C-alpha cells in the first residue's frame, strides 16, 4: 500500500504532518482529522483556495486537491463575533451584498491566517441581538459595523478580537477589488 504525506497548517502557524493511504476515502480523511485535530464539525479546511469541511457531501469534489506533500490550512469555526446586518461582504464573483442577504451555500471571499485569499461556502447563518457594536473605519469611505468580539486579521497568522485593538493599529482587509489583501490602519472607532 502506498501513502501520501499531508501537512495541516493552523492559523497559529503550527503544522501537523500526517499520512493517508494514496487511495484514501472520505472516511479515512475524517478519521485522520478527528485523530489529529478534533471534531470535523469545529474546523474547516482550505486547499488551493477552496474551503470545505471534512464531513461534507462535497468532499469527493475536493478530494483531488489533497495531494502528496500538500498543505491544508485548518481554520477553527468560531462563534461569537458578528457583523451588523447592513455591513457589506464580498461574494466570490467580487460583487458586494449586505450580510443579512447571505444564505448557506453562498460563496464569499475570505482569507487564511497566512493571507491567502480563499472562496468559502457559507455553512450556517446566525442571528443574534447585540447591545453594542463598533463602527470600524478602516479606509476612506469604508466603515464596518461589527461586534467587539469579532476576530480581525492582524497578520502573522493572528486574528485578534476587535475590542483589543486601538486606533492606528494595522489590520488586513480585502482590497476594494477583492483580488488582494492590504494593510490598513484603524482610523477610528
C-alpha positions in Angstrom: 0.0 0.0 0.0 1.3 3.5 -0.8 0.8 6.6 1.2 0.8 10.4 0.7 2.2 13.0 3.2 0.0 15.9 4.0 0.6 19.0 6.2 -2.2 20.6 8.2 -1.3 24.3 8.9 -3.2 26.2 11.6 -3.8 29.9 11.9 -1.3 29.9 14.7 1.4 28.7 12.3 1.5 25.2 13.9 1.9 22.4 11.4 0.9 18.8 11.8 2.3 16.3 9.5 0.2 13.2 8.7 -0.1 10.4 6.2 -3.0 9.0 4.3 -3.3 5.9 2.0 -2.9 7.2 -1.5 -6.4 5.7 -2.3 -8.0 7.3 0.8 -11.7 7.6 1.2 -13.8 10.3 2.9 -14.0 8.1 6.0 -10.1 7.9 6.1 -9.8 11.6 5.8 -12.4 12.2 8.5 -10.8 9.8 10.9 -7.4 11.5 10.3 -8.9 14.9 11.0 -10.6 13.6 14.2 -7.3 12.0 15.4 -5.1 14.9 14.5 -7.3 18.0 15.0 -10.6 17.1 16.7 -14.2 17.2 15.7 -14.8 17.6 12.0 -17.7 19.9 12.9 -15.4 22.6 14.5 -12.9 23.0 11.8 -12.9 23.8 8.1 -10.1 23.1 5.6 -8.8 25.3 2.8 -6.8 23.8 -0.1 -5.9 25.8 -3.2 -8.3 28.5 -2.2 -11.3 26.0 -1.9 -12.9 25.7 1.5 -14.6 22.6 2.7 -15.4 20.6 5.9 -14.2 17.0 6.1 -17.6 15.6 6.7 -19.5 17.4 3.9 -21.1 15.7 1.0 -19.0 17.8 -1.4 -15.8 16.2 -0.1 -15.5 14.0 -3.1 -15.4 17.0 -5.4 -12.4 18.4 -3.5 -10.6 15.1 -2.8 -8.3 15.5 -5.9 -6.8 18.7 -4.3 -5.3 16.6 -1.4 -2.0 15.6 -2.9 1.3 14.2 -1.7 3.2 16.9 0.3 0.1 19.2 0.0 -0.7 21.8 2.6 -4.2 22.0 4.1 -5.0 25.2 6.0 -7.1 24.5 9.1 -9.4 27.1 10.5 -11.4 26.7 13.6 -15.0 27.7 13.3 -15.5 30.4 15.8 -18.8 31.6 17.1 -19.4 35.0 18.8 -18.3 38.0 16.7 -20.8 39.3 14.2 -21.3 41.9 11.5 -24.3 44.1 11.7 -27.0 43.4 9.0 -26.1 46.2 6.6 -22.4 45.5 6.6 -21.3 44.7 3.0 -19.5 41.4 2.3 -17.8 40.4 -0.9 -19.0 37.4 -2.8 -16.7 35.1 -4.8 -17.8 37.0 -8.0 -16.5 40.2 -6.4 -19.9 41.8 -6.0 -20.9 43.1 -2.6 -24.1 42.4 -0.7 -25.3 43.2 2.8 -24.5 40.4 5.2 -28.2 40.0 6.0 -28.8 38.6 2.5 -26.2 35.8 2.8 -27.6 32.3 2.9 -25.9 28.9 3.4 -24.3 27.8 0.2 -23.4 31.3 -0.9 -19.7 31.7 -1.9 -17.9 34.6 -0.2 -14.3 35.8 -0.3 -12.3 35.2 2.9 -8.6 34.7 3.7 -6.4 32.4 5.7 -4.1 33.3 8.5 -1.2 33.4 6.0 -3.1 36.0 3.9 -4.2 33.6 1.1 -7.5 34.7 -0.4 -10.0 31.9 -0.4 -13.5 31.3 -1.6 -15.6 30.0 1.2 -19.0 28.4 1.1 -21.2 29.8 3.9 -22.1 26.9 6.2 -24.5 28.5 8.6 -26.1 31.9 9.2 -26.5 33.1 12.8 -28.7 35.9 14.0 -28.4 37.4 17.4 -29.3 40.6 19.3 -26.4 42.7 20.5 -26.2 45.5 23.0 -23.3 47.3 21.4 -21.2 47.5 18.3 -18.3 49.3 16.9 -18.1 51.5 13.7 -14.7 50.5 12.5 -13.3 53.0 10.0 -10.5 51.2 8.1 -10.0 53.3 4.9 -11.7 56.1 3.0 -15.4 55.6 2.7 -15.3 52.2 4.3 -16.9 51.6 7.7 -17.5 48.1 9.1 -20.2 47.7 11.7 -19.1 44.8 13.9 -19.4 43.5 17.4 -16.4 43.9 19.8 -15.7 40.2 19.9 -15.4 39.8 16.1 -11.9 38.5 15.1 -9.9 40.8 12.9 -6.9 39.6 10.9 -3.8 41.4 12.2 -1.2 39.5 10.2 1.4 36.9 11.2 -1.2 34.2 11.4 -3.1 36.2 14.0 -6.7 37.1 14.4 -7.5 39.5 17.3 -10.9 40.4 18.9 -11.7 43.9 17.8 -12.1 45.1 21.4 -8.4 44.5 21.9 -7.3 46.8 19.1 -6.7 50.6 19.1 -6.7 53.5 16.7 -3.6 53.3 14.4 -3.3 49.5 14.8 -2.8 47.9 11.5 -5.2 45.3 10.2 -5.7 43.5 7.0 -8.7 43.8 4.7 -9.7 42.7 1.2 -8.9 45.4 -1.4 -11.9 47.1 -3.0 -11.5 44.8 -6.0 -11.2 41.7 -3.8 -8.0 40.5 -5.5 -5.5 41.1 -2.7 -5.2 41.9 1.0 -4.0 45.3 2.0 -2.8 46.6 5.3 -4.8 49.5 6.7 -4.6 51.4 9.9 -7.7 51.7 12.0 -8.7 55.3 11.5 -11.3 55.5 14.3 -13.9 53.6 16.3 
